[in-house]
Amino acid sequence: MDRYLTVAEVTEAARRLVSRYPGAGRLRRIGTSRAGRPILMLSVGHGPRHVLVVARPHPDEPVGGATAIALAERVARGDRWSAATDPELVTWDIVLCLDPDGAALSRGIEEATAGPDHTLESYYRTAFRPVAAEQPEWAPIESRHLPESQALFDVIDELRPFLQCSLHNVEAGGSWVQLTRDLPGLAVPFRTSAGELGIPVQHGTYDALYWENPSPAVYVLPPPDSTGRLAAGSENIGSSTWCAPARYGGVTAIVEVPMWATDAAEDPSPHPEAAHVLRDLSGLVRDDGRRVTALLGKARGFLPPPGESPLRRVLEWMADGLYDLVADSWEPLARQAAEVSHADDPRRPTTAQVCSLDVVARRQPLRAAGLLLRLLEAADDDAAPGLHRELDALFTAWCTDFEKALRLRWVPVRHQVEHQARTVVAAAESALKTLR
């Protein structure tokens, strides 16, 4: 496997699997997207206990579809890695794509990241991520009710899974797992898999900077009343689809694998200039974000209105304070770094933590720039080409600097899939042991 699978390819692979293994697999529609696209679930096995796997919850994170099919194939073939993959004991229920509408707006991302040349530029030119209130896993946190979210809630209530695994990519960095409850048996196989495949593990991540960290790159959701330890905007995380299995004693694992890796992601040593670098990164995300917003301002008169354009909605959402929100969210870490006076002070931010924030600071303006470039390419206005050229020059320079600053290297898709699949199985085995 040398590239990600499209939603259509994942669906066809699921249909072929059902045909090849009669009686082992079933494919059914569990819901319908806002635009009328089917949300399909492939179930493999007949065990009384259920593992729920959710692929493509974010449309700009394409690895999950391939991982979903790899997992289904192994269970259907009878590859009993563990009790968790015994089809007589456990049924694997796999949502093939939770956000098909978003995936349609990221159409081309699979080809853009294929071939011998893997660049951030090609990725960000095709990637699309909706506003938070239109992300199926996240919308309930924003008090938004989407049919995609409801389809997942309904399946959770029907199956009562002892484990839910949400399959994610991160553009750059290392691999990590976020858990709604600790799974002690996961840490060793997770690290072993990453090491065998040459994937760094993320020691410190923006998404879980202040979460419990029982083992390297494994983070556990803090208690609901610990809002100060949650990322900005996630204070109502208990309402998310991630936390729903807890109603039935289940646990959720969010499994992140990088598209591009950097060794800095797993460097736990104290960063020698953390306070200075964090100030620079704060300025970077604000300044570059404002440059994109300034060009958006010049184009607003001829772009489609936000109500008609998901891309425009994202741009306006980002322009309305998101860059400042991101930068402000790590101010406590920056203050802590500034207060440290000794090199061996355990409060000094690590190189891996700073690396994680570096990725976030750079990707926010790039996401916006990629979307605006797409809108300008499609615009029928005399001013559009000039604005496109100006933004394209910034976009290309930012991508090049991103790759060089963090010394990024592409992780082969087959390694991303293999590591994610192994991690899911290890999580299932660990969660299953807690039930015995």
C-alpha positions as CSV (number, residue, x, y, z in Angstrom):
1,M,0.0,0.0,0.0
2,D,1.6,3.2,-1.1
3,R,-1.3,5.7,-0.7
4,Y,-4.4,6.4,1.3
5,L,-7.7,5.0,0.1
6,T,-10.6,7.1,-1.0
7,V,-14.0,6.7,0.6
8,A,-15.2,5.0,-2.5
9,E,-12.3,2.5,-2.5
10,V,-12.9,1.8,1.2
11,T,-16.5,1.1,0.6
12,E,-15.7,-1.2,-2.4
13,A,-13.1,-3.0,-0.3
14,A,-15.7,-3.6,2.4
15,R,-18.2,-5.0,-0.1
16,R,-15.6,-7.3,-1.5
17,L,-14.7,-8.5,2.0
18,V,-18.4,-9.4,2.7
19,S,-18.5,-11.3,-0.6
20,R,-15.2,-13.2,0.1
21,Y,-16.2,-14.2,3.6
22,P,-19.9,-15.2,3.5
23,G,-21.4,-15.0,7.0
24,A,-18.4,-13.4,8.5
25,G,-19.1,-9.8,7.6
26,R,-22.1,-7.5,7.2
27,L,-22.4,-4.1,5.7
28,R,-25.2,-1.8,6.7
29,R,-26.2,1.9,6.6
30,I,-26.3,3.4,10.1
31,G,-27.1,7.0,9.1
32,T,-27.2,9.7,6.4
33,S,-25.0,12.8,6.2
34,R,-26.3,16.3,6.0
35,A,-25.8,16.2,2.2
36,G,-27.5,12.8,1.9
37,R,-24.5,10.6,1.7
38,P,-24.6,7.1,3.4
39,I,-22.7,6.4,6.6
40,L,-21.8,2.7,6.4
41,M,-20.7,0.3,9.0
42,L,-18.9,-3.0,8.4
43,S,-19.3,-5.6,11.1
44,V,-17.0,-8.7,11.3
45,G,-17.4,-11.5,13.8
46,H,-20.3,-12.7,15.9
47,G,-19.0,-12.3,19.4
48,P,-21.2,-10.9,22.2
49,R,-18.7,-8.1,23.0
50,H,-18.2,-5.2,20.6
51,V,-15.2,-3.0,19.5
52,L,-16.4,0.1,17.6
53,V,-13.9,1.6,15.2
54,V,-14.5,5.0,13.7
55,A,-12.7,5.9,10.5
56,R,-12.3,9.3,8.9
57,P,-13.8,11.4,11.7
58,H,-11.8,14.3,10.3
59,P,-11.8,14.5,6.5
60,D,-8.2,15.8,6.3
61,E,-6.9,12.7,8.2
62,P,-7.2,9.9,5.6
63,V,-5.4,7.0,7.2
64,G,-8.4,5.5,9.0
65,G,-10.1,4.0,6.0
66,A,-7.1,1.9,5.1
67,T,-6.6,0.9,8.7
68,A,-10.3,-0.1,9.0
69,I,-10.1,-2.4,6.1
70,A,-6.8,-3.9,7.3
71,L,-8.4,-4.7,10.7
72,A,-11.5,-6.2,9.1
73,E,-9.5,-8.4,6.8
74,R,-7.5,-9.8,9.7
75,V,-10.5,-10.6,11.8
76,A,-12.4,-12.1,8.8
77,R,-9.4,-14.3,7.9
78,G,-9.2,-15.6,11.4
79,D,-5.8,-13.9,12.2
80,R,-6.3,-14.3,15.9
81,W,-3.6,-12.0,17.2
82,S,-5.3,-12.2,20.6
83,A,-8.6,-12.9,22.3
84,A,-9.8,-9.5,21.1
85,T,-9.6,-10.6,17.4
86,D,-11.4,-13.9,18.0
87,P,-14.6,-13.5,16.0
88,E,-16.5,-15.9,18.3
89,L,-15.7,-13.7,21.3
90,V,-15.7,-10.1,19.8
91,T,-17.5,-8.4,17.0
92,W,-15.7,-5.6,15.3
93,D,-18.0,-2.9,14.1
94,I,-16.2,-0.4,11.8
95,V,-17.7,2.9,10.6
96,L,-16.0,3.3,7.3
97,C,-16.3,7.1,7.1
98,L,-18.0,9.3,9.8
99,D,-17.8,12.5,7.7
100,P,-18.5,11.7,4.1
101,D,-19.4,15.3,3.3
102,G,-16.1,16.6,4.6
103,A,-14.2,13.8,2.8
104,A,-15.8,15.0,-0.5
105,L,-14.3,18.4,0.1
106,S,-10.9,16.8,0.7
107,R,-11.2,15.0,-2.6
108,G,-7.8,14.6,-4.1
109,I,-5.9,14.3,-0.9
110,E,-5.2,10.7,-1.6
111,E,-3.5,11.4,-4.9
112,A,-1.8,14.6,-3.6
113,T,0.0,12.6,-0.9
114,A,0.9,9.6,-3.2
115,G,3.9,9.0,-5.4
116,P,7.6,9.5,-4.7
117,D,7.4,13.2,-3.7
118,H,5.5,13.8,-0.5
119,T,5.2,17.5,0.4
120,L,3.2,19.5,2.9
121,E,2.3,21.8,0.0
122,S,0.5,19.2,-1.9
123,Y,-1.4,18.1,1.2
124,Y,-2.6,21.5,2.3
125,R,-3.7,22.4,-1.2
126,T,-6.3,19.6,-1.0
127,A,-7.1,19.2,2.7
128,F,-10.4,20.4,4.2
129,R,-11.4,20.4,7.9
130,P,-14.8,21.8,8.8
131,V,-15.5,24.3,11.6
132,A,-15.7,22.7,15.0
133,A,-19.5,22.8,15.1
134,E,-19.6,20.7,11.9
135,Q,-17.1,18.0,13.0
136,P,-19.2,14.9,14.0
137,E,-17.1,14.0,17.0
138,W,-16.8,17.6,18.2
139,A,-20.1,19.1,17.4
140,P,-21.9,17.9,20.6
141,I,-19.2,19.9,22.6
142,E,-20.4,23.0,20.6
143,S,-24.1,22.1,21.4
144,R,-24.6,21.3,17.7
145,H,-26.6,18.3,16.7
146,L,-25.5,16.7,13.5
147,P,-27.0,13.6,11.9
148,E,-23.5,12.1,11.6
149,S,-23.0,12.5,15.4
150,Q,-26.4,11.1,16.1
151,A,-25.7,8.0,14.0
152,L,-22.6,7.4,16.1
153,F,-24.4,7.9,19.4
154,D,-27.2,5.5,18.2
155,V,-24.6,2.8,17.4
156,I,-22.9,3.3,20.7
157,D,-26.3,2.9,22.5
158,E,-27.1,-0.2,20.4
159,L,-23.8,-2.0,20.7
160,R,-22.5,-0.8,24.1
161,P,-18.9,-1.3,23.0
162,F,-16.3,-2.1,25.6
163,L,-13.9,-0.1,23.4
164,Q,-14.3,2.6,20.8
165,C,-11.3,3.5,18.7
166,S,-11.2,6.8,16.7
167,L,-8.6,6.7,13.9
168,H,-6.7,9.9,13.3
169,N,-3.7,11.4,11.5
170,V,-1.6,14.3,12.5
171,E,0.2,16.1,9.7
172,A,3.6,16.2,11.5
173,G,5.1,15.0,14.7
174,G,4.9,11.6,16.4
175,S,2.3,9.0,17.3
176,W,0.2,9.1,20.5
177,V,-3.0,7.8,22.1
178,Q,-5.6,9.7,24.1
179,L,-7.8,7.6,26.4
180,T,-10.9,8.3,28.3
181,R,-9.7,5.8,30.9
182,D,-6.2,4.3,31.4
183,L,-5.4,1.0,29.7
184,P,-2.2,-0.2,31.4
185,G,-1.7,-3.0,28.9
186,L,-1.5,-0.7,25.9
187,A,1.8,1.2,26.6
188,V,4.3,-1.5,25.8
189,P,2.9,-2.9,22.5
190,F,2.2,0.7,21.4
191,R,5.8,1.7,21.9
192,T,7.1,-1.5,20.5
193,S,5.1,-1.1,17.3
194,A,6.2,2.5,16.8
195,G,9.9,1.5,17.3
196,E,9.7,-1.4,14.9
197,L,8.2,0.8,12.2
198,G,10.5,3.8,12.8
199,I,7.7,6.1,14.0
200,P,8.5,8.5,16.8
201,V,6.1,8.6,19.8
202,Q,4.9,12.1,20.8
203,H,6.2,13.1,24.3
204,G,3.8,16.0,24.8
205,T,1.0,17.0,22.5
206,Y,-1.0,20.2,22.1
207,D,-4.3,18.3,22.4
208,A,-3.4,16.9,25.9
209,L,-0.7,19.2,27.3
210,Y,-2.1,19.0,30.8
211,W,-3.7,15.5,30.8
212,E,-2.5,12.6,32.9
213,N,0.5,10.9,31.2
214,P,0.9,7.4,32.7
215,S,3.4,6.3,30.0
216,P,5.2,7.9,27.1
217,A,2.8,9.2,24.4
218,V,-0.3,7.9,26.2
219,Y,-2.6,10.5,27.7
220,V,-5.7,10.0,29.9
221,L,-8.6,12.5,30.0
222,P,-8.7,14.3,33.3
223,P,-11.8,14.3,35.5
224,P,-14.7,16.4,34.2
225,D,-14.2,19.2,36.7
226,S,-10.6,19.7,35.7
227,T,-11.4,22.2,33.0
228,G,-8.1,24.1,33.4
229,R,-6.3,21.0,32.1
230,L,-8.3,20.8,28.8
231,A,-7.4,22.4,25.5
232,A,-9.2,25.7,24.8
233,G,-12.7,25.1,23.6
234,S,-13.0,21.5,24.9
235,E,-14.4,22.3,28.4
236,N,-17.6,20.4,27.5
237,I,-15.7,17.3,26.2
238,G,-17.9,15.0,28.3
239,S,-20.7,15.7,25.7
240,S,-18.6,14.3,22.9
241,T,-19.0,11.0,21.1
242,W,-15.6,10.0,22.7
243,C,-17.1,9.9,26.2
244,A,-20.4,8.2,25.2
245,P,-19.2,4.5,25.7
246,A,-18.5,5.3,29.4
247,R,-22.2,5.1,30.0
248,Y,-21.8,1.3,29.5
249,G,-18.4,0.9,31.1
250,G,-16.6,1.4,27.8
251,V,-13.4,3.3,27.0
252,T,-12.4,5.3,24.0
253,A,-8.9,5.4,22.4
254,I,-8.1,8.2,20.0
255,V,-5.1,6.8,18.0
256,E,-3.0,9.4,16.2
257,V,-0.3,8.5,13.6
258,P,1.8,11.1,11.8
259,M,1.9,11.6,8.1
260,W,5.3,13.3,8.4
261,A,7.6,12.4,11.4
262,T,10.1,14.5,13.3
263,D,12.5,13.1,15.8
264,A,12.0,16.1,18.0
265,A,8.5,14.7,18.9
266,E,10.0,12.1,21.1
267,D,12.8,14.2,22.7
268,P,12.0,14.5,26.4
269,S,15.0,16.6,27.2
270,P,14.4,20.2,28.5
271,H,14.3,22.7,25.7
272,P,17.1,25.2,26.3
273,E,15.2,28.2,25.0
274,A,11.6,27.3,25.5
275,A,10.4,30.7,26.7
276,H,11.9,32.5,23.7
277,V,10.7,29.9,21.2
278,L,7.2,29.8,22.6
279,R,7.0,33.6,22.3
280,D,8.1,33.3,18.7
281,L,5.6,30.6,17.9
282,S,2.8,32.7,19.5
283,G,3.8,35.6,17.2
284,L,4.0,33.2,14.2
285,V,0.5,31.9,14.5
286,R,-1.0,35.3,15.1
287,D,1.0,37.1,12.4
288,D,0.7,34.5,9.6
289,G,-3.0,34.1,10.5
290,R,-3.6,37.8,10.1
291,R,-1.8,37.9,6.7
292,V,-4.2,35.3,5.4
293,T,-7.1,37.2,7.0
294,A,-6.0,40.4,5.3
295,L,-6.0,38.7,1.9
296,L,-9.4,37.2,2.7
297,G,-10.7,40.7,3.4
298,K,-9.7,41.9,0.0
299,A,-11.5,38.9,-1.6
300,R,-14.7,38.9,0.5
301,G,-16.7,40.9,-2.1
302,F,-16.4,38.2,-4.8
303,L,-16.2,35.0,-2.8
304,P,-19.3,32.8,-2.2
305,P,-21.0,33.6,1.1
306,P,-20.3,31.5,4.1
307,G,-23.8,30.0,4.1
308,E,-23.1,28.5,0.7
309,S,-19.5,27.6,1.1
310,P,-18.0,25.3,3.7
311,L,-14.5,26.6,2.8
312,R,-15.5,30.2,3.4
313,R,-17.2,29.2,6.7
314,V,-13.9,27.8,7.9
315,L,-12.0,30.9,6.8
316,E,-14.3,33.2,8.6
317,W,-14.3,31.0,11.8
318,M,-10.5,31.0,11.8
319,A,-10.4,34.8,11.2
320,D,-12.8,35.4,14.1
321,G,-10.2,34.9,16.9
322,L,-9.0,31.3,16.3
323,Y,-5.4,32.2,15.8
324,D,-5.4,34.2,19.1
325,L,-7.2,31.4,20.9
326,V,-4.6,28.9,19.8
327,A,-1.7,31.2,20.9
328,D,-3.3,32.2,24.1
329,S,-3.9,28.5,25.1
330,W,-0.3,27.8,25.7
331,E,0.4,31.0,27.6
332,P,0.6,29.1,30.9
333,L,3.4,26.9,29.5
334,A,5.2,30.0,28.2
335,R,4.9,31.7,31.7
336,Q,6.2,28.5,33.3
337,A,9.2,28.4,31.0
338,A,10.0,32.1,31.7
339,E,9.9,31.4,35.5
340,V,12.4,28.5,35.3
341,S,15.9,29.5,36.3
342,H,17.7,26.2,36.5
343,A,18.5,23.9,33.6
344,D,17.4,20.8,35.6
345,D,14.1,22.3,36.8
346,P,11.4,19.7,36.0
347,R,9.0,22.5,35.0
348,R,11.1,23.4,32.0
349,P,9.1,22.5,28.8
350,T,10.6,19.7,26.9
351,T,11.8,19.7,23.3
352,A,8.9,17.4,22.4
353,Q,6.3,19.7,23.9
354,V,7.7,22.7,22.1
355,C,7.8,20.7,18.9
356,S,4.1,19.9,19.3
357,L,3.2,23.6,19.6
358,D,5.5,24.4,16.7
359,V,3.4,22.1,14.5
360,V,0.2,23.7,15.7
361,A,1.5,27.2,15.2
362,R,2.5,26.5,11.6
363,R,-0.5,24.4,10.5
364,Q,-3.2,26.9,11.4
365,P,-2.3,29.6,8.8
366,L,-1.5,26.9,6.3
367,R,-4.9,25.3,6.6
368,A,-6.5,28.7,6.0
369,A,-4.2,29.6,3.1
370,G,-4.9,26.3,1.4
371,L,-8.6,26.9,1.5
372,L,-8.4,30.5,0.3
373,L,-6.2,29.4,-2.6
374,R,-8.9,27.0,-3.7
375,L,-11.5,29.7,-3.5
376,L,-9.4,32.2,-5.4
377,E,-8.7,29.6,-8.1
378,A,-12.4,29.2,-8.7
379,A,-13.2,32.9,-8.4
380,D,-14.4,34.8,-11.5
381,D,-13.0,38.3,-10.7
382,D,-10.1,40.3,-12.1
383,A,-8.6,40.7,-8.6
384,A,-8.4,37.0,-7.9
385,P,-5.2,36.1,-9.9
386,G,-3.2,38.8,-8.2
387,L,-4.3,37.8,-4.7
388,H,-3.7,34.2,-5.6
389,R,-0.1,34.9,-6.6
390,E,0.5,36.8,-3.4
391,L,-0.9,34.1,-1.2
392,D,0.7,31.3,-3.1
393,A,4.2,32.8,-2.5
394,L,3.5,32.9,1.2
395,F,2.0,29.5,1.3
396,T,4.9,27.9,-0.5
397,A,7.5,29.6,1.7
398,W,5.6,28.5,4.9
399,C,5.4,24.9,3.8
400,T,9.2,24.8,2.9
401,D,10.1,26.4,6.2
402,F,7.8,23.9,8.1
403,E,9.6,21.0,6.5
404,K,13.1,22.3,7.1
405,A,12.5,23.6,10.6
406,L,11.3,20.3,12.0
407,R,13.3,18.1,9.5
408,L,10.2,16.2,8.5
409,R,10.3,12.8,6.8
410,W,7.4,11.0,5.2
411,V,6.0,7.9,7.0
412,P,5.0,5.3,4.4
413,V,1.3,4.8,4.4
414,R,1.7,1.0,5.0
415,H,3.6,1.8,8.2
416,Q,1.0,4.3,9.4
417,V,-1.7,1.7,8.8
418,E,0.2,-1.1,10.4
419,H,1.0,0.9,13.5
420,Q,-2.5,2.2,13.9
421,A,-4.0,-1.3,13.4
422,R,-1.6,-2.8,16.0
423,T,-2.4,-0.1,18.5
424,V,-6.1,-0.7,18.1
425,V,-5.7,-4.4,18.6
426,A,-3.5,-3.8,21.7
427,A,-6.1,-1.4,23.1
428,A,-8.8,-4.0,22.5
429,E,-6.8,-6.7,24.3
430,S,-6.1,-4.4,27.2
431,A,-9.7,-3.3,27.5
432,L,-11.0,-6.9,27.2
433,K,-8.8,-8.0,30.1
434,T,-10.4,-5.4,32.4
435,L,-13.8,-7.2,31.7
436,R,-12.7,-10.7,32.6
